[in-house]
Structure formats: C-alpha cells, structure tokens
Amino acid sequence: MDIEIGQIKDGFVFTEEIFQAISNEKNLSHRSKKEIAKEINRGNLYAVKSGKKLISFAFVSPLNHAYDEINAVYTVPEMRGQGYYSQLLNYLLKKNKKNLIAVAFRDYSIKIFLKHDFKEIAFFRLPFMVKIPFIIKRLKIKRLRSIIKFCRQSKPRYLLFKK
C-alpha cells in the first residue's frame, strides 16, 4: 500500500470522516464538526493516508511561540498495530521546530510517546504561559464533559518533547 504522510489543508474533504472517527472512539474527547474544520483550515491536521483514505491522524495546535500540543491522535481500528502512528509521530518530530506536549490517558498511548523520547512531566511543571492556552482550549462544555469522563476512568499523564 502506498502511503503519504503530511499536513492536510483541505478541511472539507476530511471533516466528516474525522468527526465520525472521534465520535465513535471512546478514547477521544468530543469535538464538533465546526471545531474540526477550523483546526484543519488552520493547517493543524497531519495524517498518514493512502489515496483519499485516512489511516492515522493527529492535530498539532500551537499553544504559544515555543510549544505546540499534539492531540486527537487516532488510527483506524483495522490499521492499528502496524506502526502508522509511529511513522506520523516521527514525521511530526522532524518537521516541528517547537517543543511538543501531549496528554495521554491510556497506557498504549503513553508507551508510544515514551518510545519517541517524550518525557513524562507533572502539569504544575509546565511553563505558566503553556498552561493558560492549554486550559482555555478545553473550556467548551461538550469537550470538558468528555475530558472529565476520562479523568474519572484514569489519570491524565502529560508528556513533553523538548527541542
């Protein structure tokens, strides 16, 4: 299978597919179609795809001049365990010039980030100017509800990759 890895800029093409994936995945917090389209149109979507089919994706959103956040990490169920997300993460680490932060709730996600040289860090150790935009991004009611649900099931772990 021929795959491409890179930034996706056409919000219309993948908004519905990503919305369905996020809505059906119990391990991702809620995002509206409008929020997804906005992130894509800002150039924040990176993906592994084959033709017009998404295999794996992640949003990389700026937090400030020195930090970006990787979030909404997803690989289609039938393609999991084949290294596609690792390939995407390698691409992001090479392309991105900023420090990267990720929040993970599941052991398998944490293992992938640690394998790629992210270090676990306590939230209070993150720079103040990173915490503010990080919290503000999560203040939408539906998103906040799904995050609270995750926090009840397992403790969030913050991971940092420093450039």
Residue, then its C-alpha position, 0 to 999 in steps of 0.5 A: m500500500d502506498i502511503e503519504i504522510g503530511q499536513i492536510k489543508d483541505g478541511f472539507v474533504f476530511t471533516e466528516e470522516i474525522f468527526q465520525a472517527i472521534s465520535n465513535e472512539k471512546n478514547l477521544s474527547h468530543r469535538s464538533k464538526k465546526e471545531i474540526a474544520k477550523e483546526i484543519n483550515r488552520g493547517n493543524l491536521y497531519a495524517v498518514k493516508s493512502g489515496k483519499k483514505l485516512i489511516s492515522f491522524a493527529f492535530v498539532s495546535p500551537l499553544n504559544h511561540a515555543y510549544d505546540e500540543i499534539n492531540a486527537v491522535y487516532t488510527v483506524p481500528e483495522m490499521r492499528g498495530q502496524g506502526y502508522y502512528s509511529q511513522l506520523l509521530n516521527y514525521l511530526l518530530k522532524k518537521n516541528k521546530k517547537n517543543l511538543i506536549a501531549v496528554a495521554f490517558r491510556d497506557y498504549s498511548i503513553k508507551i508510544f510517546l515514551k518510545h519517541d523520547f517524550k518525557e513524562i512531566a507533572f502539569f504544575r511543571l509546565p511553563f505558566m504561559v503553556k498552561i493558560p492556552f492549554i486550559i482555555k482550549r478545553l473550556k467548551i462544555k461538550r469537550l470538558r464533559s468528555i475530558i472529565k469522563f476520562c479523568r474519572q476512568s484514569k489519570p491524565r499523564y502529560l508528556l513533553f518533547k523538548k527541542 
